[in-house]
Amino acid sequence: MTITPLTIGLLGCSHIAPVSILQPVQEIDHMQVAAVAGRDESRARAYAAKHGIPNAYGSYEELLRDPAIDIVYIALANHAHRDWAVRAAEAGKHLLIEKPICLTEAELKDIHLACRDNRVHCHEAIMVQHHPWQSRVREIIESGAYGRLLALKTRISHPMRHADNYRFYPELGGGVFRDEGPYWLQFVQAVAGLAPVSFVGRSDFGGPHGSDWRFEASLSLPSGVRASLHASFDEAYQATHWIELEQAKIRVKDFFRARLGRFKITLDILDDADNRIDKIEFEPQNYYVNQLMFFSDVIAGLRPGIPDEQVQARTRLIEAIYQSAALKEAL
């Protein structure tokens, strides 16, 4: 079967694109990055020269008018995702949008409507979902081999090393929860479903310009399972999921590792019955290569995309949990 070539245009000269797009696309023969657009032409040209991108545009509109671009990768400040996603869809481009896909459920409805009206595909770039470790965790839970699922705990922390950017400003959709919360909710959704009975978010909003630099969130599922998140921009690096079952605990340590290249992901299973640790290792994979291949297959009609309902559920909860923390701070 002949695979149709796909060209990608970068909307914004982002720090993430070299890792999320430019390096992994080199492993995919039928995909290439053809252009980048910046807020001014000199910046775009410098970025293009640094990363070997053929074309540079001094405005986002110019890139959207380029008929050679099939996919637009949007890694702008979070508050700008909705507007440029709609414009890109109206220009007939498929959308790969960095998480969070947008800030509110209303914005998401606008994006989905624009995509349906213009017959283009849209994908929220939560790269960790494109790896078999999540389905393996779900299989273990559903098998009942270690009893019922009791709790899911997640910690995502790392010092914010980037210079002043949108993450420092709440009005631009910044803060740690909007940055890391999508990973947590996608994980919960993948292994246990996402229809919470209750939820709560907490932050002192003590980061720069009143942003949430630390955030605690929890939700209770109909089964009685409690899922919790600790997220931080000012603590040592950690990216760990703990899955607590009646007779065992599963740890997914450094689950971000496979975003930096082809690395192994390992599940550590502590069996309470004999205090033994079993390991399930997955072959080295790159999340971002998997993500690009997935989206390519969706565009080609080879497999379905992530259902809109799943994206809506996450977006609705991110908005609601963030607001629950903000309202308590206001009180």
Buried (B, 14 or more C-beta within 10 A) or exposed (E): EEEEEBBBBBBBBBEBBEBBBBBBBEEBEEBBBBBBBBEEBEBBBBBBEEBEBEBBBBBBEBBBEBEEBBBBBBBBBBBBBBBBBBBBBBBEBBBBBBBBBBBBBEBBBBBBEBBEEBEBBBBBBBBBBBBEBBEBBBEBBEEEEBEEBBBBBBBBBBEBEEEEEBBBBBEBBBBBBBBBBBBBBBBBBBBBBBEBEEBBBBBEBEBBEBBBBBBBBBBBBEEEBBBBBBBBBEBEEBBBBBBBBEEBBBBBBBBBBBBEBEBEBBBBBBBEEEEEEEEBEBEEBBBBBBBBBBBBBBBBEEEEBBEBEBBBBBBBBBBBBBEBBBEEBEE
